[in-house]
Amino acid sequence: MTNYPMLINGKTPDGTESLNIINPATGASFAKVARASAEHINAAVAAAKAAQPGWAARPLLERQKALSRLADYIHANEADITSTLVMEQGKPIEEATAEVGYARFSSAGTPDRSWRPTSSKMTSSTAFSCNIALSELLRVLLPGIFRC
């Protein structure tokens, strides 16, 4: 079973407890995550706010390169990330694949649209109803991830 710690300002503090992540299809726990307290959340927000001015001051090309590294990481780990989404949310593999591809595309900021779903099982509403949480998380947390 995989244990996922919190990451706040480059550190991995202990959580208030560990929470089991349950696969809704099997009812079995497949991972544990650290539970954040209000203090952890405040520390994470403060770290992101503190990092934002430095991130904004970086030249555009430098920020693009950092985001491209993130997109490369997502691409290199696409199968594992997709599998985790399927196990965590019980979503169909086609939707999880589209979500991870969208996150990669959003991170890279390039016209590469190879993430688009091609399965005949996908509908236009499925493609647009993919959970955008991963990419929204990246948008909000990138300043804290790429500290100055």
Backbone bond lengths (Angstrom), bond angles and torsions (degrees), N, CA, C in turn:
res aa  C-N    CA-C-N  psi(-1)  N-CA   C-N-CA  omega(-1)  CA-C   N-CA-C  phi
1 M - - - 1.444 - - 1.527 108.53 -
2 T 1.325 115.82 134.68 1.453 121.82 -178.95 1.527 110.26 -85.78
3 N 1.324 115.93 136.90 1.457 122.03 174.26 1.525 108.79 -108.08
4 Y 1.315 116.41 125.35 1.457 121.70 -179.55 1.522 108.97 -108.60
5 P 1.340 117.57 115.68 1.458 120.11 178.23 1.530 110.64 -83.14
6 M 1.300 115.90 169.96 1.460 121.13 169.44 1.520 107.62 -78.37
7 L 1.312 115.78 155.53 1.460 120.94 172.58 1.517 106.90 -129.52
8 I 1.327 115.73 111.95 1.460 121.62 -178.90 1.517 108.32 -129.13
9 N 1.310 115.16 115.06 1.470 121.38 176.93 1.531 111.87 54.71
10 G 1.326 115.69 42.12 1.458 121.14 177.67 1.519 115.07 80.43
11 K 1.315 117.21 2.17 1.466 121.24 -179.35 1.525 109.62 -117.61
12 T 1.330 115.84 158.86 1.461 121.25 178.70 1.525 109.41 -118.18
13 P 1.333 116.61 81.91 1.472 119.25 -179.52 1.525 111.50 -70.19
14 D 1.311 115.43 154.82 1.463 120.04 174.66 1.521 109.22 -68.62
15 G 1.307 115.79 143.35 1.454 120.09 175.20 1.518 110.78 -82.99
16 T 1.318 115.16 172.93 1.462 119.06 177.85 1.521 110.59 -70.03
17 E 1.322 116.29 -24.51 1.466 123.68 175.02 1.524 107.47 -168.23
18 S 1.327 116.68 175.00 1.464 121.60 174.41 1.516 108.85 -102.53
19 L 1.311 115.23 137.88 1.462 120.73 177.59 1.521 109.13 -110.23
20 N 1.314 117.05 135.40 1.456 121.26 175.74 1.516 109.81 -78.88
21 I 1.324 116.26 137.70 1.459 121.65 173.40 1.526 106.03 -99.51
22 I 1.322 115.34 121.00 1.462 122.03 -172.66 1.526 110.46 -103.06
23 N 1.313 116.20 131.86 1.458 121.93 172.73 1.521 106.84 -75.81
24 P 1.354 118.48 116.13 1.462 119.58 -176.18 1.535 113.34 -66.11
25 A 1.315 117.45 -20.49 1.464 120.28 -179.87 1.520 111.99 -78.07
26 T 1.344 116.73 -30.60 1.461 119.87 -175.69 1.519 113.31 -114.51
27 G 1.329 116.30 -19.88 1.455 120.21 -175.59 1.517 112.98 78.07
28 A 1.324 117.32 2.62 1.464 121.42 -178.09 1.526 110.67 -92.87
29 S 1.321 114.88 146.16 1.462 120.97 175.32 1.517 108.25 -79.41
30 F 1.342 116.78 132.80 1.463 119.16 179.47 1.532 112.26 -120.58
31 A 1.324 117.75 -7.48 1.462 121.11 179.35 1.518 108.90 -159.44
32 K 1.333 114.18 164.51 1.461 121.26 174.21 1.525 107.51 -127.22
33 V 1.331 115.16 143.04 1.455 121.07 175.84 1.516 108.58 -126.15
34 A 1.317 114.89 151.74 1.466 120.10 176.54 1.522 108.64 -76.81
35 R 1.310 115.88 135.85 1.462 120.77 177.41 1.523 108.99 -88.43
36 A 1.330 115.35 128.49 1.462 120.91 -178.94 1.520 110.96 -86.64
37 S 1.310 115.44 143.90 1.461 121.84 172.65 1.527 108.33 -91.66
38 A 1.311 116.55 173.96 1.464 120.70 175.24 1.530 110.17 -59.72
39 E 1.324 116.87 -36.43 1.470 120.51 178.57 1.523 110.95 -64.95
40 H 1.336 117.54 -40.04 1.465 120.59 176.63 1.528 110.61 -61.36
41 I 1.319 116.17 -45.44 1.463 120.64 -178.83 1.530 109.99 -62.99
42 N 1.313 117.12 -44.57 1.461 120.33 178.34 1.527 111.36 -62.00
43 A 1.332 116.81 -39.75 1.469 120.89 178.46 1.528 110.78 -65.13
44 A 1.339 117.20 -41.01 1.464 120.84 179.58 1.529 110.89 -65.30
45 V 1.322 116.88 -43.06 1.470 120.48 178.69 1.529 109.94 -64.81
46 A 1.322 116.99 -42.54 1.463 120.46 179.11 1.530 111.07 -63.01
47 A 1.337 117.21 -40.53 1.469 120.45 179.11 1.525 110.79 -65.20
48 A 1.328 116.97 -41.90 1.467 120.38 178.95 1.524 110.56 -64.93
49 K 1.337 117.29 -42.97 1.470 120.55 178.49 1.526 110.92 -63.54
50 A 1.312 117.22 -39.72 1.468 120.89 179.97 1.524 111.54 -67.45
51 A 1.332 117.05 -34.07 1.463 121.12 -178.43 1.522 112.80 -79.63
52 Q 1.321 117.33 -24.30 1.466 120.87 -172.89 1.527 114.09 -58.83
53 P 1.332 121.19 -45.71 1.461 119.08 -179.20 1.533 112.95 -60.55
54 G 1.324 116.70 -39.38 1.463 120.32 177.94 1.520 111.65 -65.31
55 W 1.350 115.48 -41.13 1.464 120.12 177.68 1.531 109.95 -62.90
56 A 1.317 117.41 -45.60 1.463 121.79 -178.63 1.525 111.21 -64.91
57 A 1.326 117.45 -29.96 1.461 121.22 -178.77 1.527 112.82 -78.96
58 R 1.319 117.49 -15.90 1.465 119.68 179.40 1.520 110.10 -66.83
59 P 1.319 116.88 146.55 1.472 119.23 177.62 1.537 110.47 -61.06
60 L 1.306 115.26 150.06 1.459 121.30 -178.02 1.525 111.79 -53.85
61 L 1.320 117.54 -45.19 1.465 120.46 -178.13 1.527 111.33 -60.92
62 E 1.311 116.74 -38.84 1.466 120.44 178.61 1.532 110.95 -65.44
63 R 1.327 116.58 -41.16 1.471 119.83 178.14 1.527 110.36 -66.59
64 Q 1.340 116.88 -39.42 1.462 119.95 177.98 1.522 110.82 -62.15
65 K 1.323 117.08 -41.07 1.473 120.26 179.21 1.529 110.85 -64.25
66 A 1.330 116.68 -40.63 1.467 119.76 178.77 1.523 110.17 -63.89
67 L 1.317 117.51 -43.12 1.462 120.58 179.13 1.518 111.27 -67.90
68 S 1.325 116.84 -34.03 1.469 119.54 175.97 1.522 111.02 -65.00
69 R 1.345 117.43 -37.17 1.471 120.22 176.07 1.524 110.07 -63.01
70 L 1.334 116.59 -40.16 1.458 120.05 177.47 1.530 110.12 -63.96
71 A 1.328 117.02 -44.40 1.462 120.54 178.54 1.524 110.47 -61.79
72 D 1.338 117.49 -40.15 1.468 121.19 177.19 1.524 110.86 -62.15
73 Y 1.330 116.89 -40.30 1.462 121.00 178.43 1.529 110.35 -63.95
74 I 1.322 116.53 -45.26 1.469 120.09 178.17 1.523 109.61 -60.32
75 H 1.328 116.97 -44.08 1.472 120.55 -179.51 1.531 110.90 -63.33
76 A 1.320 116.91 -44.50 1.469 120.90 -178.50 1.527 112.05 -65.00
77 N 1.324 116.88 -25.85 1.463 121.94 -177.40 1.519 112.58 -112.22
78 E 1.317 116.11 19.07 1.457 121.91 -173.90 1.532 112.82 -56.38
79 A 1.315 117.64 -43.69 1.474 120.39 -177.99 1.531 110.95 -64.08
80 D 1.331 117.29 -43.78 1.471 120.58 179.75 1.527 111.65 -66.73
81 I 1.330 116.77 -42.16 1.466 120.37 -179.90 1.523 109.77 -64.99
82 T 1.340 116.40 -44.10 1.462 120.88 179.10 1.520 110.81 -61.21
83 S 1.320 116.78 -45.65 1.464 121.36 179.30 1.523 110.89 -60.35
84 T 1.326 116.88 -41.20 1.468 120.42 179.25 1.519 110.93 -63.86
85 L 1.339 117.71 -42.03 1.465 120.61 178.10 1.526 110.97 -61.79
86 V 1.324 116.95 -41.45 1.466 120.83 179.50 1.522 109.56 -62.95
87 M 1.340 116.69 -46.01 1.466 119.90 -178.82 1.524 111.98 -68.72
88 E 1.319 117.37 -38.80 1.463 120.72 -175.55 1.526 112.18 -74.59
89 Q 1.321 116.77 -40.81 1.457 120.10 -171.22 1.516 113.98 -108.08
90 G 1.332 116.15 -13.55 1.461 118.99 -177.64 1.517 112.39 71.73
91 K 1.325 116.69 19.64 1.455 118.98 -178.05 1.521 110.17 -83.40
92 P 1.326 117.42 155.65 1.464 120.68 177.78 1.529 110.92 -62.47
93 I 1.323 115.78 149.18 1.468 121.50 -177.92 1.528 111.55 -57.40
94 E 1.342 116.86 -35.72 1.464 119.92 -179.44 1.524 111.21 -62.75
95 E 1.325 117.12 -40.83 1.461 120.43 179.31 1.524 111.00 -70.48
96 A 1.320 117.12 -40.99 1.464 120.25 179.02 1.526 110.11 -63.70
97 T 1.328 117.02 -41.00 1.464 121.06 178.52 1.525 110.26 -62.31
98 A 1.330 116.61 -43.32 1.465 120.27 178.83 1.522 111.14 -64.19
99 E 1.330 117.40 -39.82 1.464 120.75 -179.57 1.520 111.59 -64.63
100 V 1.324 116.62 -44.14 1.466 119.85 179.54 1.523 109.69 -66.64
101 G 1.313 117.14 -40.11 1.461 119.89 176.82 1.509 112.25 -62.71
102 Y 1.319 116.24 -39.94 1.461 120.52 178.02 1.522 110.51 -63.84
103 A 1.323 116.97 -41.60 1.465 120.45 178.41 1.526 109.94 -62.94
104 R 1.328 116.84 -41.70 1.465 120.47 178.89 1.522 110.17 -63.61
105 F 1.315 116.50 -46.80 1.458 121.63 179.82 1.525 110.51 -61.71
106 S 1.324 117.44 -43.79 1.460 121.78 -179.61 1.524 111.05 -64.25
107 S 1.319 116.82 -37.35 1.457 120.76 -179.48 1.516 111.47 -70.16
108 A 1.327 116.18 -39.68 1.456 120.10 -175.73 1.516 111.80 -74.57
109 G 1.330 116.51 -33.31 1.451 119.19 -177.71 1.507 112.19 65.07
110 T 1.335 116.96 30.73 1.463 121.48 -178.89 1.516 109.10 -114.15
111 P 1.323 116.29 165.85 1.460 118.79 179.16 1.530 113.99 -77.54
112 D 1.332 118.34 7.29 1.462 121.26 178.20 1.521 109.01 -68.19
113 R 1.310 116.80 111.69 1.454 120.34 -178.53 1.533 110.55 -112.59
114 S 1.325 116.79 31.49 1.455 120.14 -179.02 1.520 112.02 -67.18
115 W 1.320 117.36 -10.69 1.454 121.41 178.79 1.509 112.41 -72.38
116 R 1.316 118.67 -17.25 1.457 120.86 -173.67 1.524 110.39 -57.53
117 P 1.318 116.47 136.21 1.463 119.98 -178.90 1.519 110.78 -65.01
118 T 1.326 115.42 141.04 1.456 119.99 179.58 1.521 112.06 -120.27
119 S 1.313 116.78 -6.14 1.456 120.31 -177.20 1.521 110.80 -65.43
120 S 1.323 115.70 141.47 1.459 119.48 176.66 1.527 110.72 -68.36
121 K 1.337 117.08 -14.46 1.462 120.88 179.17 1.524 111.57 -79.32
122 M 1.335 116.87 -14.18 1.456 120.47 -178.71 1.522 109.70 -83.96
123 T 1.305 116.50 139.47 1.450 121.64 174.11 1.515 107.81 -111.37
124 S 1.312 117.10 166.70 1.461 118.25 179.66 1.524 110.19 -62.29
125 S 1.327 117.76 -36.01 1.457 118.79 179.60 1.523 110.69 -69.73
126 T 1.327 117.82 -32.58 1.464 120.71 178.29 1.514 109.66 -64.67
127 A 1.335 116.53 -45.00 1.459 120.12 -178.30 1.528 110.72 -60.34
128 F 1.320 117.09 -38.75 1.451 119.84 -177.92 1.524 112.67 -86.11
129 S 1.323 117.26 -17.47 1.457 118.81 -179.98 1.515 112.12 -90.87
130 C 1.346 117.51 2.26 1.460 119.82 177.76 1.522 108.98 -56.04
131 N 1.284 114.80 140.49 1.456 120.32 -178.83 1.521 109.35 -60.96
132 I 1.303 117.24 119.36 1.454 122.20 -177.62 1.533 110.73 -89.81
133 A 1.304 116.94 6.51 1.465 120.67 -175.24 1.520 112.11 -57.12
134 L 1.319 118.80 -41.78 1.460 121.03 -177.55 1.517 110.54 -61.85
135 S 1.337 117.66 -47.62 1.454 118.07 -179.00 1.516 112.50 -70.52
136 E 1.316 117.17 -32.96 1.464 119.92 176.95 1.526 109.56 -66.60
137 L 1.324 116.65 -39.43 1.451 120.87 176.98 1.527 110.15 -60.66
138 L 1.333 116.20 -44.45 1.459 119.88 178.75 1.521 110.87 -61.17
139 R 1.331 117.07 -41.94 1.464 120.97 -178.75 1.525 110.91 -61.40
140 V 1.313 116.46 -40.69 1.455 121.03 -176.67 1.524 111.73 -78.01
141 L 1.324 117.52 -38.08 1.460 120.37 -171.62 1.521 115.63 -95.06
142 L 1.329 118.65 -11.56 1.462 119.23 -176.94 1.520 113.90 -53.45
143 P 1.329 119.50 -41.04 1.467 117.47 178.66 1.527 112.28 -58.62
144 G 1.318 117.82 -35.04 1.458 120.26 178.81 1.505 113.16 -77.22
145 I 1.341 116.80 -28.99 1.466 120.83 -179.99 1.521 110.34 -70.82
146 F 1.326 116.02 -44.22 1.464 120.61 -177.26 1.526 109.21 -101.61
147 R 1.336 114.60 72.05 1.464 120.30 -178.75 1.509 111.02 -63.87
148 C 1.313 115.39 150.28 1.479 121.53 178.31 1.513 109.69 -73.89
